Amino acid sequence: MTLHVEVHGIASDAPSVLMSSGRGGSAGFWRPQLPSLIAAGWRVVVYDQRGTNRSPGALPDGYTIADMARDVVEVLDGSGTARCHFVGHALGGLVGLQLALDAPERVASLVLINAWSRPNPHSARCFDARIALLAGSGRRAYVEAQPIFLYPAAWSAAHADQVATEVDHAFDNFPGEANLLARIGALRAFDIDARLGDILVPNLVATATDDVLVPWTCSQRLADGLPNATLERVSQGGHAHNATEADTFNPVLLKFLLQQRQ
């Protein structure tokens, strides 16, 4: 296997949750969820996405979300996981949606956290600003801006040491401009809005109203378009509300997964 993969929890024949992070691509994004999932008896697979962190390598021209979904098939095959309950944050949610279209036999359910089905002008403006920041001011300025889009201001201020550590880690593990732009290009081109009705597995669509990067109405659109979806909307927590409000998010996640297990 060419990707960094971690398997946590019990034996390979147990029901499995595969977790796919957002634009940063790191398995470590799911630390706030792992203990609860493992304690509840789930086998959990996490991975670093291609071209990021511990899965290095140059991404090809024209890299797409469909390519990322094929990477997940590699992760499933390499970890001995026939079928999974897929949990994806932002870009990771797009990968899950694509996987459910391309390899529906591998997906038992989907959890989509602040994801979307088609481009929107607000998120496009945010990405334009960050790309311009990278081009004009460099990598350090780019990663310093990341918490502004991920976290509510009050949470960032209250967790300043953690945020600083994360920024330093992002700088030290920066994937390179070419890979970063390829990944942003892939998520900006993603549009499966007309195909939502083809995704029949149970879906939990989770969103925070105060997400400054992806409007919560994108999640509403997902919930309206997916035939078997439940929308869970919270008022605060930002784009990464599964991390900032883990005590609220984790019970909702576990309840949904337990329902699929019965």
C-alpha positions in Angstrom: 0.0 0.0 0.0 1.4 3.4 -0.9 -0.7 5.4 1.7 -0.2 5.7 5.4 -3.0 3.8 7.1 -3.8 3.1 10.7 -6.3 0.6 12.0 -7.6 1.1 15.6 -9.8 -1.1 17.7 -10.9 -4.7 17.5 -10.5 -7.5 14.9 -10.8 -7.2 11.2 -14.2 -8.9 11.1 -15.8 -6.3 13.3 -17.9 -3.5 11.7 -15.6 -0.8 10.4 -15.6 2.9 10.3 -13.4 4.6 7.8 -12.6 8.3 8.4 -11.4 10.7 5.8 -10.3 14.2 6.7 -10.6 17.5 4.9 -8.2 19.5 2.9 -5.3 18.9 5.3 -5.6 15.2 4.6 -4.3 14.0 8.0 -5.4 10.9 10.0 -4.7 12.9 13.1 -7.7 15.1 12.5 -9.9 12.4 14.0 -8.2 12.2 17.4 -11.3 13.7 19.1 -13.4 10.8 17.8 -11.2 7.8 18.1 -11.5 7.0 21.8 -15.3 7.1 21.8 -15.5 4.9 18.6 -13.1 2.4 19.9 -14.8 2.2 23.3 -18.1 1.6 21.6 -16.6 -1.5 19.8 -15.9 -0.1 16.4 -12.9 -1.0 14.2 -11.6 2.4 12.9 -9.5 2.9 9.8 -7.9 6.3 9.3 -5.3 7.4 6.7 -3.2 10.3 5.4 -4.5 11.3 2.0 -2.2 11.0 -1.0 0.3 13.8 -1.3 -0.1 14.9 2.3 1.7 14.2 5.6 2.9 10.5 5.8 1.6 9.7 2.3 4.0 11.8 0.2 4.4 12.0 -3.5 3.5 14.4 -6.3 -0.1 14.4 -7.4 -0.8 14.0 -11.2 -2.2 16.7 -13.4 -6.0 16.8 -13.4 -6.3 15.2 -9.9 -9.9 14.7 -8.9 -12.2 13.7 -6.1 -12.7 10.4 -8.1 -9.0 9.8 -7.8 -9.3 10.3 -4.0 -12.2 7.8 -3.9 -10.0 5.2 -5.7 -7.4 5.8 -3.0 -10.0 4.9 -0.4 -10.7 1.6 -2.3 -6.9 1.0 -2.0 -7.1 1.7 1.8 -10.1 -0.6 2.2 -8.4 -3.4 0.3 -5.1 -3.0 2.0 -6.7 -3.0 5.5 -8.9 -6.0 4.8 -12.1 -3.9 5.0 -14.8 -5.3 2.7 -17.3 -2.6 3.6 -17.3 0.5 5.8 -19.3 3.2 7.5 -17.7 6.2 5.9 -17.1 9.4 7.9 -15.8 12.4 6.0 -15.1 16.0 6.9 -15.5 18.7 4.1 -13.2 17.4 1.3 -13.4 14.0 3.0 -17.2 14.1 2.7 -16.9 14.7 -1.0 -14.7 11.6 -1.3 -17.4 9.6 0.5 -20.1 10.8 -1.8 -18.0 9.9 -4.8 -17.2 6.5 -3.3 -20.9 5.8 -2.8 -21.5 6.5 -6.4 -18.5 4.6 -7.8 -18.3 1.7 -5.4 -21.6 1.5 -3.6 -20.9 -2.1 -2.4 -18.1 -0.7 -0.2 -20.2 1.8 1.7 -22.7 0.9 4.4 -23.5 4.5 5.4 -22.2 8.0 5.2 -21.5 10.7 7.7 -20.9 14.1 6.0 -19.5 16.9 8.1 -19.7 20.4 6.6 -19.6 18.9 3.1 -21.3 20.0 -0.2 -22.6 18.7 -3.5 -21.7 21.5 -5.8 -19.5 24.7 -5.8 -20.7 27.8 -4.1 -19.5 31.4 -4.5 -18.7 32.0 -0.8 -16.3 29.1 -0.5 -14.8 29.9 -3.8 -14.0 33.4 -2.5 -12.3 32.0 0.6 -10.2 29.7 -1.6 -9.2 32.5 -3.9 -8.1 34.6 -0.9 -6.0 31.8 0.5 -4.4 31.0 -2.8 -3.5 34.7 -3.2 -2.1 34.7 0.3 0.1 31.7 -0.5 1.3 33.3 -3.7 1.9 36.8 -2.2 3.1 36.0 1.3 4.2 32.4 1.3 3.6 29.2 3.2 3.8 30.6 6.7 1.1 33.2 6.1 -1.1 30.5 4.4 -0.9 28.1 7.4 -1.4 30.9 9.9 -4.7 31.7 8.3 -5.9 28.1 8.5 -7.5 28.4 12.0 -9.6 31.4 10.9 -11.4 29.1 8.5 -11.5 26.0 10.8 -12.4 27.4 14.2 -14.7 29.9 15.9 -12.7 32.9 17.2 -13.6 32.4 20.8 -12.5 28.7 20.6 -9.2 29.6 19.0 -8.5 32.3 21.6 -9.2 29.8 24.4 -7.1 27.1 22.9 -4.2 29.3 21.7 -1.4 26.8 22.5 -3.1 24.0 20.7 -3.8 26.2 17.6 -0.2 27.3 17.6 1.0 23.7 17.7 -1.3 22.8 14.8 -0.1 25.7 12.7 3.6 24.7 13.3 2.7 21.1 12.4 1.0 22.3 9.2 4.0 24.4 8.3 6.5 21.6 9.0 4.4 19.2 6.9 3.4 21.5 4.1 2.6 19.4 1.1 4.1 21.8 -1.4 2.3 24.4 -3.6 1.7 22.0 -6.5 0.0 19.3 -4.4 -2.0 21.9 -2.4 -3.3 23.6 -5.5 -4.2 20.2 -7.1 -6.2 19.3 -4.0 -8.0 22.6 -3.9 -8.7 22.3 -7.7 -10.2 18.9 -7.1 -12.6 20.0 -4.5 -13.5 23.2 -6.4 -14.4 21.1 -9.5 -16.6 18.7 -7.5 -20.2 18.7 -8.6 -22.5 15.6 -8.1 -25.6 17.7 -7.3 -27.7 16.0 -10.0 -26.7 12.5 -8.8 -27.6 12.8 -5.1 -30.7 10.7 -5.7 -28.5 7.8 -6.7 -26.9 7.6 -3.2 -29.3 5.3 -1.3 -27.3 4.4 1.9 -28.3 6.1 5.2 -26.6 9.5 5.6 -26.0 11.7 8.6 -25.4 15.2 7.4 -23.8 17.3 10.2 -23.3 21.0 10.0 -22.5 24.1 12.1 -24.4 27.3 11.4 -21.3 29.4 12.2 -19.0 27.7 9.7 -17.2 30.6 7.9 -15.9 28.5 5.1 -18.8 26.3 3.9 -22.3 27.8 4.3 -24.6 25.5 6.4 -27.1 25.7 3.6 -24.8 23.4 1.6 -25.5 20.7 4.1 -29.2 21.5 3.9 -29.0 20.9 0.2 -27.3 17.6 0.8 -30.0 16.5 3.2 -32.8 17.6 0.8 -31.2 15.8 -2.1 -30.1 12.5 -0.5 -33.0 10.0 -0.3 -32.1 8.7 3.1 -30.5 11.6 5.1 -30.8 13.0 8.5 -29.6 16.6 9.1 -28.0 17.5 12.4 -27.4 21.2 12.6 -25.7 22.9 15.6 -25.3 26.6 16.2 -21.6 26.7 17.0 -18.3 24.9 16.5 -17.2 26.2 13.1 -16.0 24.3 10.1 -14.3 21.7 12.4 -17.1 21.4 14.9 -16.5 17.7 15.3 -13.2 18.8 17.0 -14.3 22.0 18.8 -17.6 20.5 20.1 -16.6 16.8 20.3 -18.6 16.3 23.4 -21.7 17.3 21.5 -20.8 15.7 18.1 -19.6 12.3 19.3 -22.8 11.1 20.9 -24.7 12.0 17.7 -22.1 10.1 15.6 -22.3 7.0 17.8 -26.1 7.0 17.9 -26.3 7.1 14.1 -23.7 4.3 13.7 -25.5 2.2 16.3 -28.7 2.5 14.3 -26.9 1.2 11.2 -25.5 -1.7 13.2 -28.9 -3.0 14.3 
